[in-house]
Amino acid sequence: MHLHDVWFVLIAVLWTGYFFLEGFDFGVGILTKLLARDRAERRVLINTIGPVWDGNEVWLLTAGGATFAAFPEWYATLFSGFYLPLLVILVCLIVRGVAFEYRAKRPDERWQRNWEHAIFWTSLVPAVLWGVAFANIARGVKIDAAKDYVGSVWDLFNGYALLGGLVTLTLFTFHGAVFVSLKTVGPIRERARALASVAGVVAAVAAAAFLIWTQAHSGDTWSLVALIVAVAALAAAVGANLAGREGWAFACSGITIAAAVAMLFLSLFPDVMPSSLNSDWSLTVTNASATPYTLRIMTWCAGIATPLVLLYQGWTYWVFRKRIGTQHIAESLH
């Protein structure tokens, strides 16, 4: 296996980690409007991800940085062609971070309500747009012989991509609801399990349609295996949630996300960004990669730094592993 193939796999792993972690992060943000009934419950939801949301976003920075260094042509075409959707995602992530930090700075109800609106919308919009973006990458976009994107922003919002956005929205909402049921106690825990049952069914229908469409368009044997794993894991997650096995439900929903991302990357390889105009103009792991020397240096750096980052993030989740409820929220912090 060549180093550019290794880095294609590593970037797929980084995106898998990001969607697994930020998936329930976005889901919890969406649930602040769908699940919480008062300020105290919204505070509980926010506190479930309060210690970890910023660490989850490190995976996005690492995935973007790895793409820039390992596949500069892919990075250039992707970020120029998808400029507006990615800019909207970036603005949402910035506002979302500010909202988490500033919501409790004042006890004023209007102040907190406005920041809660911001948390909801800046969780929902990226949850949709990430699905739209990756669906377009898998489907192929208008790339010319110069490796430039020549379509319009509206070309990105086709039926397949919108279905991809629906999949990420519903799947992240389900993932977040399962996470809330795993991290909370009392009535909010029970309502999270009930909502997860509904969101899981909707996500299953949307995901099955999207993954089957992807398989029919560009799949192979390995992507078919990933499709079967994703569908089976999602069904298991819904079943475990109904049975009250919250840990198993969360693990299976995470496997669903990992398998779905794996399927997209398996259906791509050896392309990294197919051209819908001419297959000869597609960006591949070969023509879009950096020099072998650059990839060697990156491999050594990743081999040293990645285990340390994983250990630190795992330790963070272990420290903040206990359940919380409204009884743990001081009245002044609602």
Rosetta blueprint (number, residue, H / E / L):
1 M L
2 H L
3 L H
4 H H
5 D H
6 V H
7 W H
8 F H
9 V H
10 L H
11 I H
12 A H
13 V H
14 L H
15 W H
16 T H
17 G H
18 Y H
19 F H
20 F H
21 L H
22 E H
23 G H
24 F H
25 D H
26 F H
27 G H
28 V H
29 G H
30 I H
31 L H
32 T H
33 K H
34 L H
35 L L
36 A L
37 R L
38 D L
39 R H
40 A H
41 E H
42 R H
43 R H
44 V H
45 L H
46 I H
47 N H
48 T H
49 I H
50 G L
51 P L
52 V L
53 W H
54 D H
55 G H
56 N H
57 E H
58 V H
59 W H
60 L H
61 L H
62 T H
63 A H
64 G H
65 G H
66 A H
67 T H
68 F H
69 A H
70 A H
71 F L
72 P H
73 E H
74 W H
75 Y H
76 A H
77 T H
78 L H
79 F H
80 S H
81 G H
82 F L
83 Y H
84 L H
85 P H
86 L H
87 L H
88 V H
89 I H
90 L H
91 V H
92 C H
93 L H
94 I H
95 V H
96 R H
97 G H
98 V H
99 A H
100 F H
101 E H
102 Y H
103 R H
104 A H
105 K H
106 R L
107 P L
108 D L
109 E H
110 R H
111 W H
112 Q H
113 R H
114 N H
115 W H
116 E H
117 H H
118 A H
119 I H
120 F H
121 W H
122 T H
123 S H
124 L H
125 V H
126 P H
127 A H
128 V H
129 L H
130 W H
131 G H
132 V H
133 A H
134 F H
135 A H
136 N H
137 I H
138 A H
139 R H
140 G L
141 V E
142 K L
143 I E
144 D L
145 A L
146 A L
147 K L
148 D L
149 Y E
150 V L
151 G L
152 S L
153 V H
154 W H
155 D H
156 L H
157 F L
158 N L
159 G H
160 Y H
161 A H
162 L H
163 L H
164 G H
165 G H
166 L H
167 V H
168 T H
169 L H
170 T H
171 L H
172 F H
173 T H
174 F H
175 H H
176 G H
177 A H
178 V H
179 F H
180 V H
181 S H
182 L H
183 K H
184 T E
185 V L
186 G L
187 P H
188 I H
189 R H
190 E H
191 R H
192 A H
193 R H
194 A H
195 L H
196 A H
197 S H
198 V H
199 A H
200 G H
201 V H
202 V H
203 A H
204 A H
205 V H
206 A H
207 A H
208 A H
209 A H
210 F H
211 L H
212 I H
213 W H
214 T H
215 Q H
216 A H
217 H H
218 S H
219 G L
220 D L
221 T H
222 W H
223 S H
224 L H
225 V H
226 A H
227 L H
228 I H
229 V H
230 A H
231 V H
232 A H
233 A H
234 L H
235 A H
236 A H
237 A H
238 V H
239 G H
240 A H
241 N H
242 L H
243 A L
244 G L
245 R L
246 E H
247 G H
248 W H
249 A H
250 F H
251 A H
252 C H
253 S H
254 G H
255 I H
256 T H
257 I H
258 A H
259 A H
260 A H
261 V H
262 A H
263 M H
264 L H
265 F H
266 L H
267 S H
268 L H
269 F L
270 P L
271 D E
272 V E
273 M E
274 P L
275 S E
276 S L
277 L L
278 N L
279 S H
280 D H
281 W H
282 S L
283 L E
284 T E
285 V L
286 T L
287 N L
288 A L
289 S L
290 A L
291 T L
292 P H
293 Y H
294 T H
295 L H
296 R H
297 I H
298 M H
299 T H
300 W H
301 C H
302 A H
303 G H
304 I H
305 A H
306 T H
307 P H
308 L H
309 V H
310 L H
311 L H
312 Y H
313 Q H
314 G H
315 W H
316 T H
317 Y H
318 W H
319 V H
320 F L
321 R L
322 K L
323 R L
324 I E
325 G L
326 T H
327 Q H
328 H H
329 I L
330 A L
331 E H
332 S H
333 L H
334 H L
